[in-house]
């Protein structure tokens, strides 16, 4: 194990815990992370690190070193619209908003990495990206990663890394694997159009609720009958709204749902089959309007970087504390970075020993804060060793 960097990081633990709890008390939703961004910029400035604020609207970029190559470390800063239920002294003070996905931890860990690297003189540059709005998109359908890329935060990047906490894994472990680790995210809105009539004279109308039920049934056969069994996809209808009174046939029903997949060809097949399923409404005498909103692409870890990152993690925590990162159908906008530069996404175990898992995006989510030094050391070592070893060039 690399005891030296971990020991340095452990000396930072009180400060990292303070930063994490401050951010946790004052959570901010996507593209509104003004207080968090100010804390990040102030901390980086105090370290003597070059800072650029207002990147991607509310993001912050810090940098140490000069020249090339450039290795990028990313943390997200936004919270979720969830009312916290934890009885802790650092609980959210903002009604209806909390850090239920660990982005407060990610931000604190990346600031810790900056503290560890501030006096280094790397052969190249380490760039710290503190990104807004990973959890959602703006009015133009763009997430924080896209906005950061548009603002040139990824320019000249040779490799990009990110970590994410997860209580599926015990504290002190690190999970990493090559290939697809997170699915793409796409949403749909379907409006089924019928013709109204009195419920006692249903034969005079076209029941939009009946049409919608047929469409929903067809949507849920796409994966089982149109996608190869060894491929992965999920289609979920999340909302159905329609009708005005119990004795009036609905003239309009709105369906909203989500699609998850890994392979781009599967993704396109699902889109085409959704269009086909909607066509049932026309066959039965009605009509439909379909809106497909493409969101985040699937997240795929670069093979060479995943092997390299596993080695870095094993040196920090020991081979016995490394884990395979199994693919999940959740989504992450870090995938936009990995379409621009080779990247690797790692998971940091955050479940206290002997305690049950606290799922992400839940009102009771919390983490074992003792992992903060490990998160900081891991990010710092990924950057330091990358610039020393240039694993992509070797590969």
C-alpha positions in Angstrom: 0.0 0.0 0.0 1.0 3.6 -0.6 1.1 4.5 3.1 2.7 7.9 2.6 -0.1 9.5 0.6 -2.8 7.9 2.8 -1.1 9.2 5.9 -0.9 12.7 4.4 -4.6 12.5 3.5 -5.6 11.3 7.0 -4.0 14.4 8.4 -6.5 16.4 6.3 -9.5 14.4 7.6 -10.9 17.0 10.1 -10.8 19.7 7.4 -12.4 17.4 4.8 -15.1 16.4 7.2 -15.8 20.1 7.9 -16.0 20.9 4.2 -18.3 17.9 3.5 -20.6 18.8 6.4 -20.8 22.5 5.4 -21.8 21.5 1.9 -24.3 19.0 3.2 -26.0 21.6 5.4 -26.4 23.9 2.5 -27.3 21.8 -0.6 -28.0 23.4 -3.9 -29.8 22.1 -7.0 -28.3 21.9 -10.5 -27.0 25.2 -11.9 -27.7 26.9 -8.6 -24.5 25.8 -6.8 -23.4 29.4 -6.1 -22.5 28.9 -2.4 -20.8 25.6 -3.0 -18.9 27.0 -6.0 -17.8 30.0 -3.9 -16.5 27.6 -1.1 -14.6 25.6 -3.7 -13.0 28.7 -5.4 -12.1 30.1 -2.0 -10.5 26.9 -0.9 -8.5 26.5 -4.1 -7.4 30.1 -3.9 -6.2 29.6 -0.4 -4.0 26.8 -1.7 -2.4 29.0 -4.3 -4.1 27.0 -7.1 -5.0 28.7 -10.3 -8.9 29.1 -10.4 -11.5 29.7 -13.1 -15.0 30.2 -11.8 -18.3 30.4 -13.7 -17.4 27.5 -16.0 -20.4 25.7 -17.4 -22.5 28.3 -15.7 -21.7 27.5 -12.0 -18.7 25.2 -12.2 -15.2 25.8 -11.0 -11.9 24.7 -12.5 -8.6 24.5 -10.7 -5.2 23.6 -12.1 -1.7 22.8 -11.0 1.4 22.3 -13.2 2.2 23.5 -16.7 2.2 22.2 -20.2 1.0 18.8 -21.4 -0.2 16.2 -20.9 -3.3 17.2 -19.0 -5.1 14.7 -16.7 -8.5 15.7 -15.5 -10.2 14.9 -12.1 -13.9 15.6 -11.9 -16.3 16.0 -9.0 -20.0 16.9 -9.2 -21.6 19.5 -6.8 -25.4 19.4 -7.1 -27.9 18.1 -4.7 -31.4 16.5 -5.2 -35.0 17.7 -4.5 -35.4 15.3 -1.5 -36.4 16.1 2.1 -33.7 14.7 4.3 -34.8 12.4 7.1 -31.4 11.9 8.8 -31.2 13.1 12.5 -27.6 14.3 12.3 -26.1 17.6 13.4 -25.1 18.4 9.8 -28.5 17.6 8.2 -29.7 19.8 5.3 -31.0 23.2 6.4 -32.7 23.7 3.0 -36.3 22.4 3.0 -36.8 19.8 0.3 -33.2 19.6 -0.9 -30.4 17.3 0.3 -27.2 15.6 -0.8 -28.7 12.2 -1.4 -26.1 11.1 -4.0 -22.9 11.9 -2.2 -21.8 14.9 -4.3 -20.9 16.7 -1.2 -18.4 13.9 -0.5 -17.1 14.0 -4.1 -16.4 17.7 -3.8 -14.7 17.4 -0.5 -12.5 14.5 -1.8 -11.4 16.5 -4.8 -10.6 19.5 -2.7 -8.5 17.0 -0.6 -6.7 15.9 -3.7 -5.9 19.5 -4.6 -4.5 19.9 -1.1 -2.3 16.9 -1.6 -1.1 18.1 -5.0 -0.8 21.8 -4.5 2.9 21.8 -4.0 3.7 19.2 -6.6 5.5 20.0 -9.8 4.1 17.5 -12.3 5.4 16.9 -15.7 2.2 18.2 -17.2 -1.0 19.6 -15.6 -3.6 18.3 -13.2 -7.0 19.9 -13.8 -9.7 19.8 -11.1 -13.3 20.0 -12.4 -16.0 20.9 -10.0 -19.1 20.4 -12.1 -22.6 21.6 -11.7 -25.8 19.7 -12.4 -24.9 16.1 -12.9 -28.4 15.2 -11.8 -30.4 17.1 -14.4 -30.5 19.2 -17.5 -31.1 22.9 -18.2 -33.8 24.5 -20.4 -31.8 23.5 -23.5 -31.5 19.8 -22.4 -27.8 20.1 -21.4 -26.3 18.8 -18.2 -23.4 20.2 -16.3 -20.8 18.0 -18.1 -22.0 19.3 -21.5 -21.8 22.9 -20.3 -18.3 22.4 -18.9 -17.1 20.8 -22.1 -18.6 23.8 -24.1 -16.7 26.1 -21.8 -13.4 24.3 -22.7 -12.9 22.6 -19.4 -11.8 19.4 -21.1 -9.5 21.1 -23.7 -6.2 19.2 -24.2 -7.2 16.4 -21.8 -5.4 13.2 -22.3 -7.3 11.3 -19.6 -10.2 12.0 -17.2 -11.1 10.3 -13.9 -14.1 10.4 -11.5 -15.1 8.6 -8.3 -18.5 8.1 -6.9 -19.4 6.9 -3.4 -21.8 4.0 -3.0 -23.0 2.1 0.1 -23.4 -1.1 -1.9 -19.7 -1.4 -1.2 -18.2 -1.4 2.3 -15.9 1.4 3.5 -12.3 1.1 2.5 -13.0 -0.7 -0.8 -12.7 0.6 -4.4 -14.5 -0.8 -7.4 -13.4 -0.5 -10.9 -13.8 -2.4 -14.2 -13.3 -1.9 -17.9 -16.1 -1.5 -20.4 -19.7 -0.4 -19.8 -20.4 0.5 -16.2 -23.5 2.8 -16.5 -26.3 2.8 -19.0 -27.5 5.6 -21.3 -30.5 7.7 -20.2 -33.3 8.7 -22.5 -36.8 9.8 -21.8 -40.0 9.8 -23.7 -43.4 11.5 -23.7 -46.3 10.0 -25.6 -49.7 11.8 -26.0 -52.4 9.4 -27.1 -55.3 11.1 -28.9 -58.8 9.7 -29.0 -62.3 11.1 -29.3 -64.6 11.9 -26.5 -68.0 10.5 -25.8 -70.4 9.7 -23.0 -69.4 6.6 -21.1 -72.8 5.2 -21.7 -72.3 5.5 -25.5 -68.7 4.4 -25.7 -69.2 3.2 -29.3 -69.4 6.8 -30.4 -66.0 7.7 -29.2 -62.4 6.5 -29.3 -61.2 5.8 -25.8 -57.8 7.3 -25.3 -57.3 5.3 -22.0 -58.0 2.0 -23.8 -55.5 3.0 -26.6 -52.9 4.0 -24.0 -53.3 0.7 -22.2 -52.5 -1.1 -25.5 -49.5 1.1 -26.1 -48.2 0.5 -22.5 -48.6 -3.3 -23.0 -46.7 -3.1 -26.3 -43.9 -1.0 -24.8 -43.3 -3.6 -22.1 -42.8 -6.4 -24.7 -40.1 -4.5 -26.6 -37.2 -5.7 -24.4 -38.5 -9.3 -24.1 -39.3 -9.7 -27.8 -37.3 -7.2 -29.9 -34.0 -7.0 -28.0 -31.5 -10.0 -28.1 -31.6 -11.9 -24.8 -27.9 -11.3 -24.1 -28.2 -7.5 -24.5 -29.5 -5.2 -21.8 -32.3 -2.6 -21.9 -35.0 -1.3 -19.6 -38.2 0.6 -20.5 -40.3 2.0 -17.7 -43.5 4.1 -17.9 -43.4 6.4 -14.9 -46.6 8.4 -15.3 -50.0 8.1 -16.9 -52.3 11.1 -16.9 -55.7 11.4 -18.6 -59.4 11.7 -18.3 -61.6 14.3 -16.6 -64.7 12.4 -15.3 -65.8 8.8 -14.6 -68.5 8.9 -17.3 -66.6 10.6 -20.1 -64.3 8.8 -22.5 -60.8 10.4 -22.3 -59.8 12.3 -25.4 -56.1 12.5 -24.4 -53.7 10.5 -22.3 -50.1 11.4 -21.6 -47.5 8.8 -20.9 -44.0 9.6 -19.6 -41.2 7.1 -19.2 -37.5 6.3 -19.4 -35.2 4.0 -21.4 -31.9 2.6 -20.3 -29.4 0.6 -22.4 -25.7 0.1 -23.0 -25.1 -0.7 -26.7 -25.8 2.2 -29.2 -27.5 -0.2 -31.6 -29.8 -1.5 -28.9 -30.6 2.1 -28.0 -31.6 2.9 -31.6 -33.6 -0.3 -31.8 -35.6 0.6 -28.7 -36.3 4.1 -30.2 -37.7 2.5 -33.4 -39.8 0.0 -31.4 -41.3 2.7 -29.3 -42.4 4.4 -32.5 -43.9 1.1 -33.7 -45.7 0.6 -30.4 -47.2 4.0 -30.5 -48.6 3.1 -34.0 -51.2 0.9 -32.3 -53.1 4.0 -31.4 -53.6 4.8 -35.1 -54.5 1.2 -36.0 -57.3 1.4 -33.4 -58.6 4.7 -34.8 -56.8 7.2 -32.7 -53.5 9.1 -33.0 -50.4 9.9 -31.0 -47.6 12.4 -30.6 -44.2 11.1 -29.5 -41.3 13.1 -28.1 -38.0 11.2 -27.6 -35.4 13.1 -25.5 -31.9 11.7 -25.8 -30.1 12.2 -22.5 -26.8 10.8 -21.3 -24.9 8.2 -23.4 -23.7 5.0 -21.8 -20.6 5.3 -19.7 -17.7 3.1 -20.9 -14.4 2.8 -19.0 -11.3 2.8 -21.2 -9.6 -0.6 -20.9 -6.0 0.7 -20.3 -7.2 3.3 -17.8 -9.3 0.8 -15.9 -6.3 -1.5 -15.5 -4.2 1.4 -14.5 -6.8 2.7 -12.0 -7.2 -0.8 -10.5 -3.5 -0.9 -9.9 -3.5 2.5 -8.2 -6.4 1.5 -6.0 -4.8 -1.8 -5.1 -1.6 0.0 -4.0 -3.7 2.2 -1.7 -6.2 -0.2 -0.2 -4.6 -3.6 -1.0 -5.7 -6.1 -3.6 -8.2 -7.7 -1.2 -10.1 -4.5 -0.9 -10.6 -3.9 -4.6 -13.9 -4.9 -6.2 -15.4 -5.6 -9.6 -17.6 -2.7 -10.7 -20.7 -4.4 -12.1 -22.6 -2.5 -14.8 -25.8 -0.7 -13.6 -28.8 0.7 -15.4 -28.4 4.0 -13.7 -26.8 6.9 -15.7 -24.0 9.4 -15.2 -23.2 12.5 -17.3 -19.5 11.7 -16.8 -20.1 9.7 -20.0 -20.0 13.0 -22.0 -16.4 13.5 -20.9 -15.4 9.9 -21.9 -16.7 10.6 -25.4 -14.2 13.4 -25.7 -11.2 11.8 -23.9 -10.4 8.3 -22.5 -11.8 8.0 -19.1 -12.3 5.9 -16.0 -15.1 6.0 -13.4 -14.4 4.3 -10.0 -16.7 3.7 -7.0 -15.6 4.3 -3.5 -17.2 2.1 -0.9 -19.0 4.1 1.8 -21.0 1.7 4.0 -19.9 1.7 7.6 -18.8 -1.8 8.9 -21.8 -3.8 10.2 -24.4 -1.4 8.9 -27.0 -1.9 6.2 -26.8 -0.2 2.8 -28.3 3.3 2.5 -29.4 3.5 -1.1 -28.6 6.5 -3.3 -31.4 9.0 -4.0 -33.2 8.2 -0.7 -34.1 10.5 2.2 -31.9 8.5 4.6 -28.8 8.3 2.5 -25.5 9.0 4.3 -21.9 7.8 4.2 -19.1 6.8 6.4 -17.0 10.0 6.6 -13.9 8.1 7.4 -13.6 7.4 3.6 -12.9 11.1 2.9 -9.0 10.7 3.2 -9.1 7.6 1.0 -11.1 9.4 -1.7 -8.7 12.3 -1.7 -5.7 10.1 -1.8 -7.2 8.0 -4.6 -7.8 11.0 -6.8 -4.4 12.5 -6.1 -2.6 9.2 -6.9 -4.6 8.7 -10.1 -3.3 12.1 -11.4 0.2 11.8 -10.0 0.9 8.4 -11.3 -0.8 9.0 -14.6 1.6 11.9 -15.3 4.5 9.7 -14.3 3.6 6.6 -16.1 1.5 7.7 -19.1 -0.4 4.4 -19.3 -2.3 5.3 -22.5 1.0 5.8 -24.3 2.3 2.5 -23.0 -0.9 0.8 -24.2 
